[in-house]
Amino acid sequence: MKRTLFFSFCLMLSGIGFFGVGCGTQEAPPSRPWTWEAVPLSLPEDSRYPDLWIGDDGWKMSFTSMENDTLGRIFFLEQGGQAEKVAEGDRMFINWADFPRIFQADQGQTYLHWLEKNGSGTYAYGVKVALQKAGQAAWTLLGSPHEQKTETEHGFNSFFSLQGRPAMVWLDGREYAGDQKAMSLRTAHFVTEAELSADTLLDPRICDCCQTGAVATEKGAVIVYRDRSEDEIRDVYRVAYDGTSWTEPAPVARDQWMINGCPVNGPAVASKGDEVVVAWFTQAENIARVKVAFSRDGGITFGDPIVLDEEKAIGRVGVVWQQEQAWVSWLARKAEGAAVYLQGFSEGEAYGPVQEVVEMDPGRKSGFPILRANATGLWLAYTEVGNALTVRLLRAK
């Protein structure tokens, strides 16, 4: 049975604002009141579009900057250190939605990807990957996960761990150079710390520019993305590695969102063992919603979705496990502007009030907020829009 957390009558009774847990929700463990504080950062001018990797012993961040709208730079920042320029050039593709990702593998090495133009077209660009070996400061450019060199779009990469090996998944536009005219979903894993396998096709027709999400599970891994049917239904799908092979693509939920164009608003996924949680945005029936669904079998099947936000939702979701709880973040409009909101879940059930974390510009310039977690609490990185763009980092205990 589908449940919604957006009942105005319940909200008037609870007095928690725009969002809340529906009347009749089962009693759950007391929610912890997160206290958010700003983490001081020393950053270059015009920092934007962060990604964040969190371990129990510290964090690593990637972000970008632009000079005169022509010179793009890729930066790396480690907790307690100074921002380091990894790459720069006038062919960098700096984009509010398709931004660099950072990942530390189980063996300690760190991977960073960014995008570079590979042709004259607006969206002719490819993925570049760099490696920082464990205990070393230098970065080594490894090249691209896609061996073919078509002047088409390749991006929206996610790193993940596949049975202990670092791996990547990305949107691949090679078929736009031929007759198919469809974006595909492809993956590859590292056979050594610096050598990628040949890529594997996971889905031949997907939405053109929505973010991917990928996580390890006890059996293997699960990847989530926005699909695209022949009838332009663009619902959130998953493929899972079951220990021996990749499953066939299947919907996380059937929203039946028909849209003749990409909404640039991909899903997020997190795992704890074989428990998987997926959050996403949809505007099926012309109603903006953020939804979440849970799986207990490594992402093979999902329960009925729960609606977190209705009508005010912008999307740009995040999701993490923190200890035994799952936490979902999303961007939503308020009376003036917009804010990032947070909802907790225990045993697949929402509990406690929805918390407003921080106000955030609703436009594209602000990019996507990044929610992460470790044993000590939650972390949120985002781009503040002012006279210049500035990366901010918040920590919650």
N, C-alpha and C positions, 0 to 999 in steps of 0.2 A: 504494500500500500504506500503510495506516495505521501510524503509529509511536507508541509511548508512551514518555514519559520517566520512568515511575513503576514501576521494577522493583526490588523489595526486594533481590533477590540482588545486582544490580549495585550497589545502594547500600551493601550491607554491604562490598563490595569497595572501593568508592570512598571510603567513610567521610565522605560529605557530608551525612548527615542524612536527612530525609524525602524529598527530591527529588533527581533526578539525571538524567544523560543515559543512555539505554539502552545496554546492551552491544552492541558491534558498530557503534556510530555512526562514520561516516566521520571521518577526521582533519580538523580545521578549524583556522583561524588561532587562535593563542593568545588566550584571552579576557583582557580587561583587568580588573585588580582595582579595582573602583570603591571609592573612599574617600568616605564620606558625612560631611558636616558640616552642622550647623545654621546657618541664616541668621537673624541677629537681626531681629526684627520688632517694631515699636511698634504695638500693636493696642488697641482698646477692650476693655472687659470683655465676656466672653461672645461671642467670635468663633467662627464655625462655617461649615462647608460652602464651602470655597474653590473657585474655578476659577482657572486660571493661563494666561496667554499669554506665550510666550517668544520673544524675538528675539535675534539675536547681540549686540545692544547693550544688552540689559536685559530686564526682565520687568514684567508688569502682573498684578494680582490683583483678583478680586472676592470678597467674602464677605458673610455676613449676621450679624445678631445679633437677640436677642429680649429684651425687658424685660417681666417679669411675665407672660410667655406671651401677651401681647396686642399690644405695640408692636414691629413689625418694622422693621428697618433694613437698607439695602443700602449696602455700602461699596466703595470703589475705593482701591487702593494701588498706587503705582508705585515701582519700585526707586529707593531714595535719597530717597523722599518720606514724607509722613505720610498715614495713613489718612483718607480723605475720605468723608463721608456724602453719598450721591447721592440717596437717597429714604428716606422713612419713613412709617409710618402703621399704623392698627389694622386695615387691610384687606390688609396684606401676607400672602402665603401663603409661609411659611417652612417648608421641607420637607427632610428628610434626603436624599432621593433626587432630587427635582426642584428643583435649585438654580440660581442665576443663572450665566450664561455670559458670558465676555468675549472680545473678538476685535478684533485690529487689522487693518484692511484694507491692501491693497497701497499705497494712496494716503496712508496714515498716520493716517486717522481711526479712532477706537476706538468699538466698539459694546458695549453692556451690556444684558442683558435680565434681567427679574425677573418675578414672578408677583403678581397682585393679585386679590382676591376680586371677583366680578362678580354675586354672588347670595347667597342664604341657605343653599344647600346646602353640604355639607362639601367637595365637590370642584367647586364652581362658581367657577372662576377663569380668568383669561386672561393672555396674554403682553403685557408692556409692554417697549418698546425705547427706549433713550436713546443719543444720539450726542454724542461729544466730538470736535470738529473738530481736525485736525492743528495742533499748536502752540498750542492754546487749553486753558484749564482748565475752562471752563463746560460743563455737560451740558444737552442739549436733549432733552426728551421727544418722541419721534416718534409714539407711539401703539402700535397693535397690528398684527401682520401678518395677523390674521384679521378681516376686515371685519364679519362677522356677529357678533351680540351674544348668542348663546345662553348661558344660565346653566349651562354644562357645562364639563368639564375641557379645558383647552388648556395644553400644557406640554411638558417634556422637549425643549426647543429645543437645536439645535446650529447654530452659525455655520460658514460655510465660504466658500471663494472659487470662483466659477463663471465661468471664462474671464475672470479679472481683476476680476469684480464681486463685492462682498460679497453673501451670500445666507443664508437661514435655512431650517431644516426643523423641523417640530414635530408632535406628536401633537394631533389636533384632534377634539374630542368633539361637534361640532355635530349629528351624526346622532342622538345620544342625546336630543335635543329632539324628534325625529320618530319614525318607525317602525323605522328600521334598527337602532338600539341597537348601534352598532359604532364603535370608534375608527378614525380614518383618518390617513394620513400625507400631509402637505401641505408644499409649499415655495413660496418667493417670493424674488426677488432685488431688489436695489436698482437702480433705473433712474437715479437720481441718488444722491448720498451720503445724502440724507434722505427719499427717496421710494421706497416699495416697489411692485413690480409686483402685479398680481392673483395670488392663490395658485393653484397647480397641484396637482391630486390625483395622488398617486403610488401609493397603495395604499388601497383602500376598507375594509379590515378587518385591523387589526393588534392586537398585544397592548396592553393599556390603559395600562400605566405602567412600561415599560422605557425606559431612556435610548436616545437615538439617537446616531449618530456620523456625521460627514461630513468629507470631505477633497477637495481639488483633485487632479486628475490631468492628464497632458499633454493628453488629449482633452477633459476637462471636469471631472467630479466623480463620486464614488461615495458613496452614503448606505447605512448599515447600521442595522438595527433588528430587533426581534423580531416575527415575523408571528403570525397567529392564524387557523388554518383552521376550517372548519365543524365539524371533529372535535376541536377544541381542541388541535391540534398547534401548539406555539409554538417553532418553530425560528428561527434567525437568517437573515434575508434581506438582499438588496441590490437597489438600483436604481442605475443608472449613467447619467450624461449622456455620450453618445458623440460629442459635437461638434455634433449637430443636434437631438437629442431624448432624452427619458428612456426607458430600456429598460423592459420589463415586469419586475415583481418576480420574483426567482428566489432559491432557497436558496443560502447560502454552503456549507452542508453539511446533510445530512438526518439529524439526530439522532433525529427522531421522538419528541420530548419531549411527551407528552400530559399536560397539567396544566389543571385547571378553575379557573384563577385566574392573575393576573399574578405572576411571581416577583420583580418589581422588581429586575432584574439584567440591564441591557442590554449590548450589545457595544461594542467600541472599534475604531477603524480609524486607520491611518496610511498615508502614501504617499510615494514617492520616484520622481518621474517617473510612469511607468505601472506601477511595482511597488506593489502594495497588500498590506497585511497586516491581518487581522482577528482579534481575540481575543474569546472569549465564554465564558459559563458555561452548562452544561446539567446537568440531572439526569435525563436519559433512563435508563430501566431502573433508576431509583431509586439511581443512582450519581452523586454530585457530581463533576463534571469541569470543568476549564478547558481549552479547546482554542484552537488557532491555525491559520490557513490563509493561504496566499500566492497572489497573482495576479500575472501578468506582462502582462496586457492591460487594465489600467485598471479592474479589478474586474468584468470581464465573466464570466470563468471563474476558478475556484479549484482548487488542488490538494487532495489528500486532507488532512484535518485531522490535526494532531499533538496528542496529549494531553500537557498539561504537568503536570497534577495530578489525582489520582484519590482520591476519598473524603474527603480533608481540605479540599477546596476550598470556599470561601464565594463566590468570584467577585469582583465589583466590579473589573473588569479595566481595564487601561490598556495602550496600545501606542504606541511612537514609533519613528521612524528617527533614528539618531544616526550621522552620517557614512555609512558603508556597512553598518552593522549595524542590525537591528531588535531592540527590547527590549520584553518583555512583563512587566507587573506584575499581581499579583492578591493577594487576601486569602485566607489559609488558616488553619485551626486548627492549633495546636501543643499540646504537653503541657498547658500552661496558657495560656489566652487565645488570641490569634491574632497574626499578623504579615503584613506586606506582603513578598512574595517577588518576585524578578526573575530572568528568564532571557534570555540573548542568543541571537541567530540571525545566521548568516552564510550568504548564498546559500540561504536557506530551510532551513538545517540548524541545529539547536540545538548549541551548543558551550559548554564550560565548566560549572562547577557552578552550580546555582541558589543565589542569594544571598538571605539574609534581610536586608531593608533596615531595618525598624523594627517594633517591636511596636505593635499597634493593637487597640483594643477591637472585638470582633466584633459588637456590637449596633448597632442603627440609629442611635443617638446619634452614632456616629463618622462617619457619612456615607460618602462615596466618596473614596478616595485619587486624586489627580490626578497622572499622570506626564507630563512634558514634556521636551523636549530642545532644545539648540542646539549650535553648533559646539564649545563648550567642555565640554559634559558633559550629565548628566541632572539633573532637578529633580523633587522629589516634594512636593506640598502635601497636607496631611491635617488632620483634626480630632482633637485629643487630648482624651480624656475624663478629667476629674478632678473636683475640686470645682466647677469651671466648665468649659465647653467652650472650647478654645483652638486657633486655627489655627497650625500649624507648617509650616515650609518647610525642606526639606533639599536640599543640592546635592551632586552626586557628580562628582569629577574622575577 
